[in-house]
Structures are given as C-alpha cells and as structure tokens.
Amino acid sequence: MAVTREDVLAALARLELPDGGTLVSRDMVRALGVDGGAVRFVIEAPDAAIAAKMEPQRQAAEAAVKALADVTSVSVVLTAHGPAPKAPAAPSLKIGGHPKPQEGATRPSGVQRILAVGSGKGGVGKSTVSSNLAVALAREGRRVGLLDADIYGPSQPRMMGVSKRPASPDGKTIIPLKAHGVTMMSIGLMMDPDKAIVWRGPMLMGALQQMLGQVEWGELDVLIVDLPPGTGDVQLTLCQKTELTGAIVVSTPQDVALLDARKAIDMFNTLKTPVLGLIENMSTYTCPECGHEAHIFGHGGVRDEAKKMGIPFLGALPIDLETRLAGDAGTPIAAGDSIMAVAYTTLAKRLIDGGVA
C-alpha cells in the first residue's frame, strides 16, 4: 500500500521539538508532496536565527519519514519565514570632507620623523625623488613610510607598482599597502583612477588629515610626504597641523624653476618648517651612444641657490631614461643596482648621517 500525506504527517507529529510542540502542531511543515514512494516537504522556521539551529530536527524528520513503509526517497528543505537578515556590509571609508578640530601639531603614533618633499612647480621630478628616496632609505635598513599627498595628481601608486584598495576593517582605520620595503598610502588608491578629484580646500585638508591620522603606519623611522606642487592648502595644513622634522625642496636648474623653488623655500620658512636641503634634478643628460654630457635645463643653478641661501645642497640627479621607465613600470630605479640606484643610496646615506632619516 502506497504511503500517504497522512502517514507522513503522523510520523512528523511524533517528533518533539526542543522548545516544545512538534513540526505539525506548530505548523512548520510546508509544500508536502507524495509521489509514489518519493516524499518531499519544507520545514519553515519562524526566522533565520531559529532555522540556523534546526538542522538536527531536519535530519530527524528526514529519518522518520524514510523509515515509513514504501518510502523510496525523502527530500527535506529547511528554510525561514521572511527574508534572512542582511550580512553586515563591508566597512566603507569616506575620504574627504571638512577636517576635524585639532589642538596643535601632531605626529602619527609610532612615526619618529616626517620629511616633506616639495617643489615650487610641477614637472621637476619631485614624486620620482620621493619614491626612490623612500626605497633607498628602506634598503639602508630604515623603516620607511611614503604618503602621497598630491590629491589632484597622485602618482605614487603607479610609481610604486600598487593598485589594491587599502582595507578598512572598521570604516575608520586605514590599513596601508607595502611595496619595495616601504609602507605607503595615496589618495589614488581610494578613488577611481580615471575620475578627476574636484574638491575645494577643506576637502583636501580633511583627506590629508585622514591619511595622516587614520592610517595604521606602525613603527616608522621616517615618513616621507610627497607634496603637490605650489604653496597651497595641503602644504599649509601639513606644516601647521603636523610635527614636521623638515622639508626637502626639489628643483631643476633652470631659472624659471628656481623662481618657484624660492617661493617654496620662503613658504617653509614662513611656516617655521626647517628646509633640510635642496636637490637638483634633471641636472645633466649623458648620451647613451657617445657619452656626451649636455645640460638641457642648465646646470648648477640649485647648488648656487643653496649656497646663496645657506641651505645644504643634497645632490644632483641626472635626466635618465631608465629612471622614467622604472617609475612607469612600478619598480623604482632605487630598487636595483644601477648607477642611478647608487645615486639615491648616496642621497639616503647623507640624510641618515645627518640624523634626519
């Protein structure tokens, strides 16, 4: 004799639930179907939390029905009444916004020294110097961080070869990325790289405050901050709200670049930030075919300016195709063993010997 719906319900009615009653008395059996010896039904719990604890009862119901005569197969699905609760959303971190009130200048916990790398104008290689100097210092055993503070034109993600979005486990803390021995953070890692950042000054200051104060920098000997060109909001905020060890100014030798470099130096002096030295970038060009040396942008102008202003001259760096290619490829030239890598190592040692890195 074939099994019936009544046989199945009778078997289920004999199963007591841990908190009282049965699946039948509590009206938890749904979509019961009997097709010859095949039985299928759904156990519908009051909510997802109760359903998550009812797997033993589902198994017991399946076994009880399977034990009936003439039953060849049993399919029991456990579900819940109404939608399951939504899983917690991954923490998101909003970057930008007005800065929060802050009393006096601060320094991220665990960071010993902060060096700002600035320039009066764009296009002088300041970001290239920043990334390579960071890598060179790391290779000399220093614990180094690199903060790309160029909000409108962040380039460090490309130069350091990173593109992953930093994690934020609680929507407040930012976990920085690591590349070539350097801990790094950039606004470019938090935004769509193809979208322009169209922010007013307060938004810039808020973003800089977040990247300094909410990033878990860890224990660092030195944090290098790659500043945007000019003398605007970011520079002002950094100098006034952060305990800077000092600034390094990068310039090319030609007069028009030196005009802006002088303004950058004057800005740092006005904001009581020590200028630790000047670097002359794109100083010479050596032809790879014949070895002839040409001074495309002039030569020695930054050295002369440093002497005139009584500021240390930290070194001259040539125009170098391999440096550009390495930066575009995401592996700074300082990570290798070329002549340019040696030049950056020399620069790093000069800062270490001077006690500022």
C-alpha positions as CSV (number, residue, x, y, z in Angstrom):
1,M,0.0,0.0,0.0
2,A,1.5,3.4,-1.0
3,V,2.4,6.0,1.6
4,T,0.0,8.9,2.0
5,R,0.2,12.5,3.2
6,E,-1.5,11.4,6.5
7,D,1.2,8.8,7.1
8,V,4.0,11.4,6.7
9,L,2.2,14.0,8.9
10,A,1.7,11.3,11.6
11,A,5.4,10.4,11.6
12,L,6.3,14.1,11.9
13,A,3.8,14.6,14.7
14,R,5.7,12.2,16.8
15,L,8.9,14.3,16.8
16,E,9.1,16.6,19.7
17,L,10.9,19.9,19.3
18,P,13.4,21.0,21.9
19,D,11.4,24.1,22.9
20,G,8.0,22.2,22.9
21,G,5.5,21.1,20.3
22,T,6.1,19.3,17.0
23,L,6.6,20.4,13.4
24,V,3.0,19.6,12.7
25,S,1.4,21.3,15.8
26,R,3.5,24.4,15.2
27,D,2.5,24.5,11.5
28,M,6.1,24.3,10.3
29,V,5.5,21.8,7.5
30,R,5.1,23.3,4.1
31,A,4.8,22.1,0.4
32,L,4.3,18.5,1.4
33,G,4.2,16.3,-1.7
34,V,3.9,12.5,-2.1
35,D,4.6,10.9,-5.5
36,G,4.6,7.2,-5.2
37,G,7.4,6.4,-2.8
38,A,9.0,9.9,-3.2
39,V,8.3,12.4,-0.4
40,R,9.3,16.0,-0.3
41,F,8.5,18.8,2.1
42,V,9.8,22.1,3.5
43,I,10.4,22.9,7.2
44,E,9.7,26.6,7.6
45,A,11.2,28.1,10.8
46,P,9.8,31.4,12.2
47,D,13.0,33.3,11.4
48,A,16.5,32.7,10.0
49,A,18.1,32.6,13.5
50,I,15.9,29.7,14.6
51,A,16.4,28.0,11.2
52,A,20.2,28.1,11.7
53,K,19.7,25.9,14.8
54,M,17.3,23.4,13.3
55,E,19.5,21.2,11.2
56,P,19.2,18.3,13.8
57,Q,15.4,18.5,13.6
58,R,15.6,18.4,9.8
59,Q,17.7,15.3,9.8
60,A,15.4,13.7,12.4
61,A,12.3,14.4,10.2
62,E,14.1,13.0,7.2
63,A,15.0,9.8,9.0
64,A,11.4,9.4,10.5
65,V,9.8,9.7,7.0
66,K,12.4,7.5,5.4
67,A,11.6,4.7,7.9
68,L,7.9,4.5,6.7
69,A,7.0,1.6,4.6
70,D,7.0,2.0,0.8
71,V,9.1,5.3,1.0
72,T,11.9,5.2,-1.5
73,S,13.3,8.8,-1.2
74,V,12.9,11.8,1.0
75,S,13.8,15.5,0.3
76,V,13.6,17.9,3.2
77,V,14.5,21.6,2.9
78,L,15.0,23.9,5.9
79,T,14.0,27.5,5.4
80,A,12.8,30.5,7.3
81,H,9.7,32.7,7.2
82,G,10.6,36.1,5.7
83,P,13.9,37.4,4.3
84,A,17.1,36.4,6.0
85,P,18.9,39.2,7.8
86,K,21.4,41.1,5.6
87,A,25.0,40.3,6.1
88,P,26.9,43.2,7.5
89,A,28.2,45.4,4.7
90,A,31.9,45.6,4.2
91,P,33.1,48.7,6.1
92,S,33.5,51.6,3.8
93,L,35.6,54.7,4.4
94,K,34.6,58.1,3.1
95,I,37.7,60.1,2.1
96,G,37.5,63.9,2.1
97,G,35.3,66.2,4.0
98,H,36.0,69.1,6.3
99,P,38.9,68.5,8.7
100,K,38.1,67.7,12.4
101,P,39.1,70.2,15.1
102,Q,42.7,69.5,16.2
103,E,44.7,71.1,19.0
104,G,48.2,71.9,17.9
105,A,50.5,69.9,15.7
106,T,50.5,66.1,15.9
107,R,52.5,63.2,14.6
108,P,51.1,59.7,13.9
109,S,51.8,57.3,16.7
110,G,55.0,55.3,16.1
111,V,56.4,57.6,13.5
112,Q,59.7,59.1,14.5
113,R,60.4,61.7,11.8
114,I,58.4,63.3,9.0
115,L,60.1,64.7,5.9
116,A,58.1,66.7,3.4
117,V,59.4,66.7,-0.2
118,G,58.2,69.8,-2.0
119,S,58.7,71.9,-5.1
120,G,57.6,75.3,-6.2
121,K,56.3,74.0,-9.5
122,G,55.2,70.7,-11.1
123,G,57.2,68.6,-13.5
124,V,60.5,68.8,-11.7
125,G,60.5,65.1,-10.6
126,K,59.5,65.6,-7.0
127,S,57.4,62.4,-6.9
128,T,60.2,60.4,-8.6
129,V,62.7,61.6,-6.0
130,S,60.2,60.8,-3.2
131,S,59.6,57.2,-4.2
132,N,63.2,56.5,-5.0
133,L,64.4,58.1,-1.8
134,A,61.9,56.1,0.2
135,V,63.1,52.8,-1.4
136,A,66.8,53.8,-0.9
137,L,66.2,54.5,2.8
138,A,64.4,51.2,3.2
139,R,67.3,49.4,1.6
140,E,69.6,51.0,4.1
141,G,67.6,49.4,6.9
142,R,65.3,52.2,7.8
143,R,61.5,51.6,8.4
144,V,60.0,53.9,5.9
145,G,56.6,55.2,5.0
146,L,55.5,57.1,1.9
147,L,52.4,59.3,1.9
148,D,51.3,60.7,-1.5
149,A,49.7,64.0,-0.5
150,D,49.2,65.1,-4.1
151,I,45.5,64.9,-4.0
152,Y,44.8,66.2,-7.5
153,G,47.5,64.2,-9.3
154,P,48.5,61.2,-7.2
155,S,51.3,59.3,-9.0
156,Q,52.8,57.1,-6.3
157,P,50.5,54.1,-6.9
158,R,51.9,53.8,-10.4
159,M,55.5,54.5,-9.4
160,M,55.4,52.0,-6.6
161,G,53.5,49.4,-8.6
162,V,50.5,49.1,-6.3
163,S,46.8,49.3,-7.2
164,K,44.9,47.4,-4.5
165,R,42.4,49.4,-2.4
166,P,43.6,49.7,1.2
167,A,41.4,47.8,3.7
168,S,39.3,49.4,6.4
169,P,38.2,46.8,8.9
170,D,36.0,49.2,10.9
171,G,35.3,52.0,8.5
172,K,37.7,54.3,10.4
173,T,41.1,52.7,10.3
174,I,43.0,52.5,7.0
175,I,45.5,49.6,6.5
176,P,48.3,50.9,4.2
177,L,49.9,48.9,1.5
178,K,53.5,47.8,1.3
179,A,55.8,47.8,-1.8
180,H,59.6,47.5,-2.1
181,G,60.0,47.6,1.6
182,V,58.0,50.8,2.0
183,T,54.7,51.3,3.8
184,M,52.6,53.6,1.5
185,M,49.3,55.4,1.2
186,S,47.9,57.5,-1.5
187,I,44.5,59.1,-2.3
188,G,44.9,57.5,-5.7
189,L,44.3,54.1,-4.1
190,M,41.0,55.2,-2.7
191,M,39.5,56.8,-5.8
192,D,38.7,55.7,-9.3
193,P,41.9,56.4,-11.2
194,D,40.0,57.6,-14.2
195,K,38.0,60.2,-12.3
196,A,39.1,63.7,-11.5
197,I,39.1,64.8,-7.9
198,V,37.1,68.1,-7.8
199,W,37.4,69.3,-4.3
200,R,37.7,72.7,-2.5
201,G,40.4,73.4,0.1
202,P,38.6,72.0,3.1
203,M,38.1,68.6,1.4
204,L,41.8,68.5,0.6
205,M,42.7,69.3,4.2
206,G,40.2,66.7,5.5
207,A,41.7,64.0,3.2
208,L,45.2,64.8,4.3
209,Q,44.2,64.7,8.0
210,Q,42.6,61.2,7.4
211,M,45.7,59.8,5.6
212,L,47.9,61.0,8.4
213,G,45.8,60.2,11.4
214,Q,43.6,57.2,10.4
215,V,46.3,55.2,8.6
216,E,48.0,52.5,10.7
217,W,51.5,53.5,9.8
218,G,53.0,51.3,12.5
219,E,56.6,51.9,13.8
220,L,58.5,54.0,11.3
221,D,61.8,55.7,11.4
222,V,60.8,58.2,8.8
223,L,57.6,59.1,6.9
224,I,58.2,60.8,3.6
225,V,55.3,63.0,2.4
226,D,55.2,63.7,-1.3
227,L,53.6,67.1,-1.6
228,P,51.8,68.6,-4.5
229,P,53.5,71.5,-6.4
230,G,53.0,75.0,-5.2
231,T,52.3,76.6,-1.9
232,G,48.6,75.9,-1.3
233,D,46.2,74.3,1.2
234,V,47.9,70.9,1.5
235,Q,51.3,72.5,2.3
236,L,49.7,74.9,4.8
237,T,47.8,72.1,6.6
238,L,50.8,69.8,6.8
239,C,53.1,72.4,8.2
240,Q,50.7,73.8,10.7
241,K,49.0,70.6,11.8
242,T,51.9,68.1,11.7
243,E,55.1,67.9,13.6
244,L,57.4,68.0,10.6
245,T,61.1,67.2,11.0
246,G,61.8,69.3,7.9
247,A,61.4,69.8,4.2
248,I,63.4,68.9,1.1
249,V,63.0,71.0,-1.9
250,V,63.4,69.6,-5.4
251,S,64.1,71.8,-8.4
252,T,65.5,71.7,-11.9
253,P,68.4,74.0,-12.6
254,Q,66.7,76.5,-15.0
255,D,65.8,80.0,-13.8
256,V,62.1,79.6,-14.2
257,A,62.1,76.6,-11.9
258,L,64.3,78.3,-9.4
259,L,61.9,81.2,-9.2
260,D,59.2,78.8,-7.9
261,A,61.6,76.9,-5.7
262,R,62.5,80.1,-3.9
263,K,58.8,80.6,-3.2
264,A,58.5,77.1,-1.8
265,I,61.5,77.8,0.5
266,D,60.0,81.1,1.6
267,M,56.8,79.3,2.4
268,F,58.5,76.7,4.6
269,N,60.5,79.5,6.4
270,T,57.2,81.4,6.9
271,L,55.6,78.3,8.4
272,K,58.6,77.7,10.7
273,T,59.5,74.4,8.9
274,P,63.2,73.8,8.6
275,V,64.5,73.3,5.0
276,L,66.9,70.4,5.3
277,G,68.3,70.7,1.8
278,L,67.9,71.2,-1.9
279,I,68.1,68.6,-4.7
280,E,68.9,69.5,-8.3
281,N,67.0,67.1,-10.5
282,M,67.5,66.7,-14.3
283,S,70.9,68.2,-13.8
284,T,72.7,66.7,-16.8
285,Y,72.0,64.4,-19.7
286,T,74.5,61.8,-20.9
287,C,74.1,60.5,-24.4
288,P,73.9,56.7,-24.3
289,E,75.6,56.4,-27.7
290,C,78.6,58.7,-27.4
291,G,78.8,59.6,-23.8
292,H,78.5,63.3,-24.4
293,E,77.1,65.3,-21.5
294,A,74.6,68.0,-22.1
295,H,72.9,70.5,-19.8
296,I,69.4,70.6,-21.2
297,F,68.0,72.6,-18.3
298,G,71.2,74.3,-17.3
299,H,73.5,73.0,-14.6
300,G,74.5,74.0,-11.0
301,G,71.7,76.5,-10.5
302,V,70.3,74.7,-7.5
303,R,73.7,74.3,-6.0
304,D,74.4,78.0,-6.3
305,E,71.0,78.9,-4.9
306,A,71.6,76.6,-1.9
307,K,75.0,78.3,-1.2
308,K,73.4,81.7,-1.5
309,M,70.6,80.9,0.9
310,G,72.8,78.9,3.3
311,I,70.9,75.7,2.8
312,P,72.6,72.3,2.4
313,F,72.9,71.0,-1.1
314,L,72.0,67.3,-1.0
315,G,73.0,66.3,-4.5
316,A,72.4,66.5,-8.3
317,L,70.5,63.8,-10.2
318,P,70.7,63.5,-14.0
319,I,68.0,63.0,-16.6
320,D,67.8,59.3,-17.0
321,L,65.6,57.2,-19.3
322,E,65.9,54.1,-17.1
323,T,64.6,56.1,-14.1
324,R,61.5,57.1,-16.1
325,L,60.9,53.6,-17.4
326,A,61.3,52.1,-14.0
327,G,58.8,54.5,-12.5
328,D,56.3,53.8,-15.2
329,A,56.7,50.1,-14.6
330,G,56.1,50.3,-10.9
331,T,59.7,49.4,-9.7
332,P,61.6,52.5,-8.7
333,I,65.2,52.6,-10.0
334,A,66.5,52.7,-6.5
335,A,65.3,49.1,-6.0
336,G,68.0,47.9,-8.4
337,D,71.8,48.3,-8.6
338,S,72.3,50.7,-11.5
339,I,74.3,54.0,-11.3
340,M,71.1,55.8,-10.5
341,A,70.3,53.4,-7.7
342,V,73.8,54.2,-6.3
343,A,73.0,57.9,-6.6
344,Y,69.8,57.5,-4.5
345,T,71.7,55.3,-2.0
346,T,74.2,58.1,-1.6
347,L,71.4,60.6,-1.0
348,A,69.8,58.3,1.5
349,K,73.0,57.8,3.4
350,R,73.5,61.6,3.5
351,L,70.2,62.0,5.2
352,I,70.9,59.2,7.6
353,D,74.3,60.6,8.5
354,G,72.7,64.0,9.1
355,G,70.3,62.4,11.6
356,V,67.1,63.4,9.8
357,A,66.1,59.9,8.3
